[in-house]
Amino acid sequence: MENYEMTIVGAGLAGITAARRLNKQGRNQFLLVDKSKSVGGRLATRRVANGKADHGAQFFTVRTEELDEEVQDWLKKGWITNWFGDDHPRYTAVDGMNKLAKQLSEEFTPSLESKVTSIVEKEGAYEVTDDKGQVWKSEKVLLTMPIPQIVQLLKDSELSVQPSALKQLKSISFEPTYVGIFHFKTPTSLPEIGQVDQGLPDGVERIVDHQKKGISDEVIVSVYMTGDWSRRYFGEDYVMSLMQEKLASYLNWDDLESEQLKRWRYAQAKNVLRSSYLDLKGDATLVAAGDAFLRENDEAGRTRIESAYLSGKDAAAYLSW
Ligand SMILES: Cc1cc2nc3c(=O)[nH]c(=O)nc-3n(C[C@H](O)[C@H](O)[C@H](O)COP(=O)(O)OP(=O)(O)OC[C@H]3O[C@@H](n4cnc5c(N)ncnc54)[C@H](O)[C@@H]3O)c2cc1C
């Protein structure tokens, strides 16, 4: 049976950042696993015909020196660009947000299409099992999935954790988000910057034209619905036609080539925890992290790319002490 110093469950930005930190320290006895075909989690980009569209995070802002230092490096490498905003730059990845996740994880090999289904304590370590029946040993485990999925995995594993930690995890809920991805035959009349987030009809949060954003050769538009709206219509089969009705005056539906719908069950946390990670057993062997874990002094107070980054970084520092 393979034996690792640490298993990081989830290769979104929090998991990748934790892995990068361990890697930099030369502690490469870790396994980064993700259930998906690609790393990135909510840093998601989809190919549509000969174009592409981001359909998770669109951009990120920076408040801390730590992330800013990285960002200066990513800018130099040509991985990201300042999309808009002079005083408060909105950075975005030049080739789609998922590409940035891939670039950040190119120094190690994540184990993909491996969904962790159980974690059991055995002989002073953890035995981790995935949905393919693979089993490995790990001295420590870092969980970085959206909190409701962490809670579910703990329950399925019948793993006993500190009641106060479990209570904190259970106090966090996530909102869903519907994203419509539309391919048009002709350019849109959206502003040159390629995004609108003001004055939109009720229920619509953001519209992004990826040709104008600069990442797509074809006109691919993502329409983000609000959490409230998405929850209300979650699972209904007519959401695409509702979106089209709402945006009749923004997009030329006669020129529509194709459409797809992305349902994020866990898009953004509605409330947050005020510590950048949580030690679930109190012995620094099983830790939860991710974007809903905010540093105590976090000024933005909301879940976002920067909080995922800082949480992954802090959790790795704690676990590799
Ligand atoms: C629609 C949408 C729009 C957004 N817009 C913005 C924005 O504009 N700006 C911004 O800053 N933030 C935005 N965000 C939030 C941002 O994307 C997240 O805060 C951040 O990417 C979260 O990173 P994470 O690593 O914490 O979690 P995730 O990216 O969710 O990573 C968790 C990973 O765990 C994996 N996983 C889950 N369960 C298992 C399992 N059992 N076994 C193995 N792997 C598992 C998942 O596949 C996933 O890859 C947006 C999010 C969404 C969904």
The ligand as an ORCA input file, in Angstrom:
! r2SCAN-3c Opt
* xyz 0 1
  C     -19.870     30.748    -10.670
  C     -18.752     31.215     -9.800
  C     -18.253     32.511     -9.948
  C     -17.201     32.955     -9.138
  N     -16.690     34.202     -9.355
  C     -15.598     34.593     -8.652
  C     -14.910     35.793     -8.994
  O     -15.240     36.468     -9.980
  N     -13.851     36.172     -8.209
  C     -13.417     35.416     -7.150
  O     -12.451     35.815     -6.471
  N     -14.020     34.246     -6.844
  C     -15.083     33.818     -7.576
  N     -15.663     32.609     -7.309
  C     -15.174     31.839     -6.151
  C     -13.828     31.131     -6.441
  O     -13.912     30.431     -7.652
  C     -13.546     30.194     -5.285
  O     -13.508     30.963     -4.092
  C     -12.241     29.399     -5.371
  O     -11.924     29.018     -6.688
  C     -12.399     28.199     -4.462
  O     -11.227     27.410     -4.426
  P     -11.162     26.159     -3.438
  O      -9.871     25.492     -3.704
  O     -11.460     26.603     -2.049
  O     -12.386     25.207     -3.846
  P     -12.732     24.475     -5.215
  O     -12.234     25.240     -6.379
  O     -14.184     24.158     -5.173
  O     -11.885     23.117     -5.159
  C     -12.353     21.974     -4.494
  C     -11.963     20.745     -5.321
  O     -12.322     19.585     -4.590
  C     -12.681     18.576     -5.521
  N     -13.438     17.565     -4.763
  C     -14.634     17.694     -4.140
  N     -14.960     16.560     -3.484
  C     -13.927     15.691     -3.704
  C     -13.663     14.349     -3.280
  N     -14.504     13.676     -2.490
  N     -12.509     13.758     -3.703
  C     -11.630     14.420     -4.495
  N     -11.835     15.696     -4.925
  C     -12.953     16.317     -4.526
  C     -13.480     19.332     -6.568
  O     -13.523     18.626     -7.793
  C     -12.689     20.645     -6.652
  O     -11.736     20.612     -7.704
  C     -16.674     32.115     -8.127
  C     -17.172     30.815     -8.007
  C     -18.180     30.361     -8.847
  C     -18.644     28.941     -8.738
*
